[in-house]
Amino acid sequence: MTRFTVRAPTAGAVWLCLFDDGAETRVPMARAGEVWVVEVPAPEGARYGLRTDLAPGKLLVDPRATRLDRPFRYDPRLSDAGADTADLVPRAIVSAPLPPLDEPVVFRPGGLIYEVNVRGFTQRHPDVPAAQRGTVAALAHPAVVAHLRRIGVAAVELMPITAWIDERHLPPLGLANAWGYNPVVPMALDPRLAPGGIAELRGTVAALRREGIGVILDLVLNHTGESDLDGPTLSLRGLDPAAYATHADGSLANVAGTGNTLDFGQAAVRDLALDTLRHFVAQAGVDGFRFDLAPVLARGPDFSPHGPFLAAVAADPLLSRRVMIAEPWDCAGYFLGAFPPAWLEWNDRYRDDVRRFWRGDGSAGALATRLAGSSDLFGAERTRSVSFVAAHDGFTLADVTAYAGRHNHANGEDNRDGHHGEVSWNAGTEGQGDPADARALLATLYATRGTIMLTAGDEFGRTQGGNNNAYAQQNATTWLDWDGRDRALEAFVADLARRRTATLADPAIRHDARWFRLDGQPMRDEDWAGTDGFEMRLPGTRVRIDRAARSVAIDSDEAMPRAAAPE
């Protein structure tokens, strides 16, 4: 017998729906407080869904499903209250858990995080078998692992791989979501990316761990793909609509900017999120998580770094030892530097200050602060900053130096979407950047103290043709061109990785940097204004920044005494 439970506190009736060769059998469930329960003979592999009287006609996916038999696909009937959707909605699959893992963390703050769009990363990789391209399993291919090691990757950060649905405006435009930031249920992997389910992810994590490379999952727990009140009814909306945050007038809160926001002030929402994290740690062995729009998780309703979800993570014996990374802003607030001390945070101040310096309108002092670990934001905890010059959201690194403005017409929104005014530049013909600019940005990144992040393909000049919001481009725009990559730039980055490993990669280095002018004299306060360069010196390490020469040098200076790190 298999026991099915689901939380539906305001429902008056709930049915378990079993599917066998397309035939649906409905079994009434019994109320037990806020949850509904039934035990039936359902072997591993059985397909099932749920129905409630809250959403007549709608087949619903179990919010705690761990495997689905097909991807979600948008259809207007999903939003039509009178339409039955059994032919549209994925069925959950009864799955026994794998033996639990409690692996030690591979990634340590101070290393390089490599942000990966799983499908786009290997969809065009010539060495990966065609049947495996675009999947989680492809990340363990020897050619992929060799590339990761060559450029110094300490952990891959996988953009969302849980099952998502296209935003409803995309199908009429002939477009599809390429990023996955519109999930429906938090534990089920998207069958397109992980056809082998959690076992596939577990195998890839194990293979990368053997090479000393950790895996971090980018999770979207702030909202679901059910969107606003005109969106589809797929899961929580038909089971526990109160899980979504609302305003005093009853309208849906939209702190996530997606039409709805999950309410982390509710214990049931927090429990689902915490169980999701435990699931991926125990079942796949991942090192940790990056949280999209993380302030939502700390709201209840106001943001607090001491909020119940963050406190629960810190107190959990399994999760407290994992890497936690916040995107420290949402549509209602900006909280860079405000998360708990154990958390890492995406540092967009680093991105903008570094870009402005190399564009020519930024200050050397601001660059020095970012290079040294952003102590103005994180104090002595320099490894808390996840420093990056480009990410999935925004221009690619190559496009930063080739386009003065966005070119998002292919997204079907008349070039109105995406960030307007992103820090970028073009010194000549639009679309043709100066290679020296890209190299300066990459070298600055690798010369930075603490944790750094590189988005896959930026090491060999990936371009999106100036599209700085390519979420809807499930095509060659976001698929890496391995055959056409800039191999000279890739070799340059590999050399940067070797230099970083020999000098800056040790997070135990806690010395304050010493600063010198380009002529070798100590930097005085008055020297920072208007200067085009400087040297940062640490025990055994010299980083030389020269804007006029468009160069960054990272060297091990054996003549400099190596003082022992303080106890």
C-alpha positions in Angstrom: 0.0 0.0 0.0 1.1 3.6 -0.7 0.1 6.4 1.6 -0.7 9.7 -0.2 -1.0 12.9 1.8 -1.6 16.5 0.6 -2.2 19.8 2.4 -5.5 21.5 1.4 -6.7 23.2 4.5 -9.8 25.0 3.0 -10.9 22.3 0.6 -14.2 20.5 1.2 -13.3 17.5 -0.8 -10.0 16.1 -2.3 -9.6 13.1 -4.7 -6.5 11.1 -5.5 -6.5 10.5 -9.3 -4.7 7.4 -10.5 -3.8 7.0 -14.2 -3.4 3.7 -16.0 -3.0 3.7 -19.8 -4.8 7.1 -19.8 -7.8 6.0 -17.8 -8.4 8.0 -14.6 -9.6 6.5 -11.3 -10.6 9.0 -8.6 -10.3 7.9 -5.0 -11.8 10.1 -2.2 -9.3 11.2 0.4 -10.0 11.6 4.1 -9.4 14.8 6.0 -6.9 14.7 8.9 -6.7 18.3 10.1 -5.3 20.5 7.3 -4.1 17.5 5.3 -5.9 14.8 3.3 -4.9 11.2 3.4 -5.6 7.9 1.6 -3.8 4.5 1.3 -4.2 2.6 -2.0 -2.2 -0.1 -3.8 0.0 2.0 -6.0 3.4 0.6 -6.9 6.5 2.5 -7.7 6.1 4.1 -11.1 2.4 4.6 -10.8 1.1 8.0 -12.2 -1.1 10.2 -10.1 -2.6 13.6 -9.7 -5.1 15.4 -7.4 -8.4 17.2 -7.7 -10.3 19.4 -5.2 -13.6 21.1 -5.0 -11.7 24.4 -5.0 -10.8 24.0 -8.6 -13.4 21.8 -10.3 -12.1 20.3 -13.6 -8.5 21.0 -12.8 -6.0 18.2 -12.5 -3.4 19.3 -9.9 0.2 18.3 -9.4 1.2 17.2 -5.9 3.4 20.1 -4.5 5.7 17.5 -3.0 6.1 15.4 -6.2 9.7 14.4 -6.8 9.2 13.2 -10.4 6.9 14.0 -13.3 6.1 12.0 -16.5 6.3 15.0 -18.8 7.1 18.7 -18.9 4.6 21.4 -18.2 3.2 23.2 -21.3 1.0 26.3 -21.3 -2.5 26.2 -22.7 -5.3 28.8 -22.2 -7.5 26.0 -20.8 -5.3 25.9 -17.7 -6.8 29.3 -16.8 -10.3 28.5 -17.8 -12.3 27.6 -14.7 -14.7 25.4 -16.6 -12.2 23.4 -18.6 -10.9 20.0 -17.6 -7.1 19.8 -17.9 -6.3 16.2 -17.4 -4.8 16.0 -20.9 -2.5 19.0 -20.3 -1.0 18.5 -16.8 1.9 16.2 -16.0 1.3 13.3 -13.7 3.4 12.8 -10.7 5.2 9.4 -10.5 5.3 7.3 -7.3 9.0 7.1 -6.5 10.8 5.5 -3.6 13.6 7.7 -2.2 17.3 6.8 -2.9 19.5 5.9 0.1 20.2 9.2 1.8 23.5 11.0 1.5 25.3 13.4 3.8 28.4 14.2 1.8 30.9 16.8 2.9 30.9 20.1 1.0 33.4 20.3 -1.8 33.1 24.0 -2.6 34.7 26.5 -0.2 34.2 30.3 -0.3 37.0 31.9 -2.2 36.7 29.6 -5.3 35.2 30.2 -8.7 31.5 29.5 -9.2 30.5 28.8 -12.8 26.9 29.7 -13.7 25.5 27.1 -16.1 22.3 27.1 -18.2 22.1 23.3 -18.4 20.4 23.0 -21.8 22.3 25.8 -23.5 25.6 24.7 -22.1 25.9 21.4 -24.1 23.1 21.7 -26.7 25.8 22.3 -29.4 28.8 20.6 -27.8 30.4 18.5 -30.5 32.0 16.0 -28.0 28.8 15.2 -26.1 26.6 12.4 -27.6 23.6 13.9 -29.4 21.1 12.1 -27.1 22.8 13.5 -24.0 23.2 17.1 -25.1 21.3 19.7 -23.0 20.9 17.4 -20.0 22.2 17.2 -16.5 24.1 14.0 -17.4 26.1 15.9 -20.0 27.8 17.9 -17.3 29.7 14.8 -16.3 31.1 14.1 -19.8 34.9 14.0 -19.8 35.2 16.8 -22.3 33.0 19.1 -20.1 34.9 18.2 -16.9 38.2 18.9 -18.6 37.0 22.3 -19.6 35.8 23.1 -16.1 39.1 22.1 -14.6 41.1 24.1 -17.1 39.4 27.4 -16.2 39.6 26.8 -12.4 35.9 26.0 -11.6 35.4 25.1 -8.0 31.6 24.7 -8.3 29.0 24.7 -11.0 25.8 26.7 -10.2 23.0 25.2 -12.2 20.3 27.6 -13.3 16.9 26.2 -12.4 16.4 22.6 -13.3 13.1 22.0 -11.5 10.0 21.7 -13.8 8.8 25.0 -15.1 6.1 26.3 -17.4 6.3 29.0 -20.1 4.9 32.4 -19.2 1.5 32.7 -20.9 2.6 35.5 -23.3 5.4 33.4 -24.8 3.6 30.6 -26.8 1.7 33.1 -29.0 5.0 34.8 -29.9 6.5 31.4 -30.8 8.9 31.7 -27.9 9.8 29.5 -24.9 11.3 30.0 -21.5 15.1 29.2 -21.7 16.1 29.9 -18.1 13.6 28.0 -16.0 12.7 30.8 -13.5 9.0 29.9 -13.6 8.7 26.6 -11.6 5.6 24.9 -10.5 6.6 22.3 -7.9 10.0 22.7 -6.1 11.3 19.1 -5.9 10.5 17.6 -9.3 13.3 18.0 -11.9 12.3 19.0 -15.4 12.1 15.9 -17.6 13.7 17.7 -20.5 16.8 18.5 -18.5 17.0 15.4 -16.3 15.1 12.5 -18.0 16.7 10.2 -15.5 15.2 12.1 -12.6 17.0 12.5 -9.3 19.3 9.6 -10.0 20.7 11.5 -13.0 21.4 14.5 -10.9 22.9 12.3 -8.2 25.2 10.6 -10.7 26.4 13.9 -12.1 27.1 15.4 -8.7 29.1 12.4 -7.7 31.1 12.5 -11.0 32.0 16.2 -10.5 32.8 15.7 -6.8 35.4 13.1 -7.8 37.1 15.9 -9.8 36.9 18.3 -6.8 34.0 20.3 -8.3 30.9 21.1 -6.2 27.3 21.5 -7.4 25.1 24.4 -6.4 21.4 24.5 -7.4 19.8 27.8 -8.3 16.3 27.4 -6.7 13.2 29.6 -7.3 11.2 29.4 -4.1 9.8 33.0 -4.2 6.9 32.3 -6.5 5.3 29.6 -8.7 4.4 29.5 -12.4 0.7 29.9 -11.5 1.3 33.6 -11.9 -1.4 36.2 -11.2 -5.2 35.5 -11.0 -5.4 35.1 -14.7 -2.6 32.5 -14.7 -2.9 28.7 -14.9 -4.2 26.5 -12.1 -1.7 23.7 -11.7 -0.9 22.9 -8.1 -1.0 25.2 -5.0 -3.7 27.4 -6.4 -6.2 24.5 -6.3 -4.9 23.1 -3.1 -3.8 25.9 -0.8 -4.3 29.3 -2.4 -3.5 31.0 0.9 0.1 29.9 0.4 0.4 33.0 -1.8 1.0 36.3 -0.1 -1.8 38.9 -0.4 -2.4 42.5 0.3 -4.9 43.8 2.9 -7.5 44.0 0.1 -7.0 40.4 -0.8 -5.2 40.9 -4.0 -2.0 38.9 -4.7 1.3 40.4 -3.6 3.8 40.6 -6.4 7.1 41.1 -4.6 8.7 38.6 -7.1 7.5 40.6 -10.1 5.9 37.4 -11.6 2.3 37.8 -10.6 2.4 36.0 -7.2 4.7 35.6 -4.2 4.8 32.7 -1.8 4.2 33.7 1.8 7.2 32.7 3.9 5.4 34.1 6.9 3.4 30.8 6.9 4.9 27.7 8.5 3.6 25.4 5.7 5.4 27.4 3.0 8.6 27.4 5.0 8.3 23.6 5.6 7.9 22.9 1.9 11.0 25.0 1.1 13.1 23.4 3.9 12.0 19.9 2.8 13.0 20.8 -0.8 16.5 21.8 0.3 16.8 18.6 2.4 15.6 16.5 -0.6 18.3 17.8 -2.9 21.1 17.4 -0.3 20.1 13.9 0.9 19.0 12.6 -2.6 21.6 14.2 -4.8 24.5 15.3 -2.5 24.6 18.9 -3.7 26.9 21.4 -2.0 24.3 24.1 -1.6 21.9 26.6 -3.1 21.6 30.0 -4.8 18.2 31.6 -4.1 16.5 33.8 -6.7 15.0 37.0 -5.2 16.1 35.7 -1.7 14.6 38.6 0.3 11.2 36.9 -0.3 12.4 34.0 1.8 13.2 36.4 4.7 9.9 38.3 4.5 7.0 37.8 6.9 5.8 40.3 5.7 8.9 42.6 6.3 12.4 41.5 5.5 14.6 40.4 8.4 17.9 38.5 8.4 16.7 36.8 11.5 13.4 35.6 9.9 12.1 32.2 10.6 13.2 30.5 7.3 16.8 31.8 7.6 16.9 30.8 11.3 15.6 27.3 10.4 18.3 26.8 7.8 21.0 27.9 10.4 19.6 25.5 13.0 19.2 22.5 10.6 21.9 19.9 11.1 22.0 19.0 7.4 21.4 22.4 5.8 23.6 24.5 8.2 26.7 22.9 6.7 25.7 23.7 3.1 26.6 26.8 0.9 23.8 29.3 0.9 23.9 32.2 -1.7 21.4 35.0 -1.8 20.4 37.2 -4.7 19.9 40.0 -2.2 17.1 42.0 -3.8 13.6 41.6 -5.0 11.0 44.0 -6.4 10.3 45.6 -3.0 13.8 46.1 -1.6 17.6 45.9 -1.9 19.4 44.2 0.9 23.0 43.7 -0.2 25.2 42.9 2.8 22.2 42.3 5.1 21.9 38.5 5.0 23.3 36.4 7.9 27.1 36.1 8.1 27.2 32.5 6.9 25.5 33.4 3.6 27.2 34.5 0.4 25.6 37.2 -1.6 25.6 38.2 -5.3 27.4 41.6 -5.5 26.0 43.8 -8.3 27.9 46.7 -6.8 31.1 44.9 -7.8 29.7 44.4 -11.4 28.9 48.0 -11.9 32.0 49.5 -10.3 34.3 47.3 -12.3 32.5 48.0 -15.5 32.5 51.7 -14.9 36.3 51.8 -14.3 37.1 50.0 -17.5 34.5 52.1 -19.4 36.4 55.1 -18.2 33.9 56.9 -16.0 34.5 55.0 -12.7 36.9 55.6 -9.9 40.0 53.6 -9.1 39.1 53.8 -5.4 35.8 52.1 -6.0 37.5 49.4 -8.1 40.1 48.8 -5.3 37.3 48.4 -2.7 35.7 45.7 -4.9 39.0 44.0 -5.8 39.8 43.6 -2.1 36.5 41.9 -1.3 34.0 44.8 -0.8 34.8 45.4 2.9 32.4 48.3 2.8 29.6 45.8 2.4 30.8 42.7 4.1 33.5 43.9 6.6 36.2 41.3 7.3 34.1 38.5 5.8 35.5 39.1 2.3 34.5 35.7 1.0 30.8 36.6 1.5 30.8 38.6 -1.7 30.1 36.7 -4.9 31.8 39.0 -7.3 30.8 38.9 -11.0 31.1 41.2 -14.0 28.3 39.4 -16.0 25.5 36.9 -15.2 22.7 35.2 -17.0 20.6 38.3 -16.4 22.0 41.2 -18.5 24.6 41.5 -21.2 27.1 38.7 -21.7 30.6 39.8 -20.8 31.5 40.1 -24.5 28.3 42.2 -25.2 29.1 44.5 -22.3 32.0 45.8 -24.4 30.2 45.7 -27.7 26.8 47.3 -27.1 25.9 50.7 -25.6 22.2 49.7 -25.3 20.0 46.6 -25.3 18.8 44.8 -28.5 15.9 42.8 -27.2 13.5 43.0 -30.2 13.5 39.2 -30.6 11.7 38.9 -27.2 8.6 40.3 -28.8 8.2 43.3 -26.5 9.4 46.1 -28.8 12.7 46.3 -26.9 11.0 47.4 -23.7 12.0 44.5 -21.6 15.4 43.9 -19.9 17.4 46.4 -17.9 17.6 49.9 -19.5 20.8 51.7 -18.8 22.9 48.7 -18.0 26.6 49.7 -17.6 28.1 48.9 -21.0 29.9 50.6 -23.9 31.0 50.4 -27.4 34.2 52.1 -28.6 33.5 51.7 -32.3 31.0 49.8 -34.5 27.9 48.6 -32.5 28.4 44.9 -31.9 32.2 44.9 -32.2 33.9 45.2 -28.8 37.6 45.8 -28.2 39.1 42.4 -27.1 41.3 44.2 -24.7 38.2 45.4 -22.8 36.9 41.8 -22.4 40.3 40.6 -21.2 40.6 43.4 -18.7 37.2 42.5 -17.2 38.1 38.8 -17.0 41.5 39.5 -15.5 40.0 41.9 -12.9 37.5 39.1 -11.9 40.2 36.5 -11.5 42.3 39.0 -9.5 39.6 39.6 -7.0 39.8 38.4 -3.4 37.0 36.1 -2.2 34.4 34.2 -4.2 34.0 35.0 -7.9 31.5 33.9 -10.5 31.7 33.4 -14.2 28.8 32.7 -16.5 29.4 29.7 -18.8 30.7 30.8 -22.2 32.0 34.2 -21.1 35.5 32.7 -21.0 35.4 32.3 -24.7 33.4 35.3 -25.9 29.8 34.1 -26.0 27.4 36.7 -27.4 23.6 37.1 -27.4 23.7 39.8 -30.1 23.1 42.5 -27.5 20.0 40.8 -26.0 20.3 41.5 -22.2 17.2 39.6 -21.3 17.4 36.4 -23.3 15.1 34.4 -21.0 12.7 33.7 -23.9 15.4 32.6 -26.4 15.4 28.8 -26.3 17.6 28.7 -29.4 21.1 29.4 -30.6 21.0 32.8 -28.9 21.5 31.1 -25.5 23.1 27.8 -26.7 26.9 28.0 -26.5 28.8 27.9 -29.7 31.6 25.5 -28.9 32.9 25.2 -32.4 33.1 29.0 -32.9 34.4 29.9 -29.5 37.4 32.2 -29.1 40.1 29.7 -28.2 42.7 32.4 -27.6 40.5 34.1 -25.0 39.8 30.7 -23.5 43.5 30.1 -23.2 43.9 33.5 -21.6 41.3 32.6 -19.0 43.0 29.3 -18.3 46.2 31.2 -17.6 44.3 33.5 -15.3 43.0 30.4 -13.4 46.5 29.1 -12.9 47.7 32.5 -11.6 44.7 32.8 -9.3 45.3 29.3 -7.9 48.9 30.2 -7.2 48.1 33.5 -5.5 44.6 34.5 -4.5 42.5 31.4 -4.2 43.3 30.7 -0.5 40.3 32.0 1.5 42.5 31.8 4.7 44.4 34.9 3.5 43.0 37.5 5.9 45.6 40.2 5.5 44.6 43.7 4.5 45.9 44.7 1.1 48.6 47.3 0.7 48.2 49.8 -2.1 50.9 51.3 -4.4 51.0 53.7 -7.3 52.1 52.3 -10.7 55.5 53.9 -10.1 55.9 51.6 -7.1 55.5 54.3 -4.4 52.9 53.8 -1.6 49.5 55.1 -2.5 48.4 58.2 -0.5 44.8 59.3 -0.1 45.3 62.1 -2.5 46.6 59.8 -5.2 43.3 57.9 -5.7 41.5 60.8 -7.3 41.8 60.6 -11.1 44.4 57.9 -11.2 44.3 55.3 -14.0 45.9 52.5 -12.1 47.4 51.0 -8.9 48.9 47.9 -7.4 47.3 45.7 -4.8 49.8 43.7 -2.8 49.2 40.8 -0.5 51.7 38.4 1.0 53.4 36.9 -2.0 51.0 38.4 -4.5 50.9 41.5 -6.7 48.0 42.7 -8.8 48.7 45.6 -11.1 45.8 47.5 -12.7 46.6 49.9 -15.6 43.6 51.4 -17.3 45.6 53.3 -19.9 47.3 50.1 -21.0 44.0 48.1 -20.7 45.9 45.5 -18.7 45.7 43.6 -15.4 48.7 41.6 -14.2 48.5 38.9 -11.5 51.8 37.7 -10.3 53.4 35.8 -7.4 56.0 38.1 -5.9 58.4 35.8 -4.1 60.4 38.8 -3.0 57.6 39.9 -0.8 57.6 38.2 2.7 54.8 35.7 3.3 53.5 36.6 6.8 51.6 33.9 8.6 47.9 34.3 8.6 46.7 35.6 12.0 45.3 33.0 14.4 
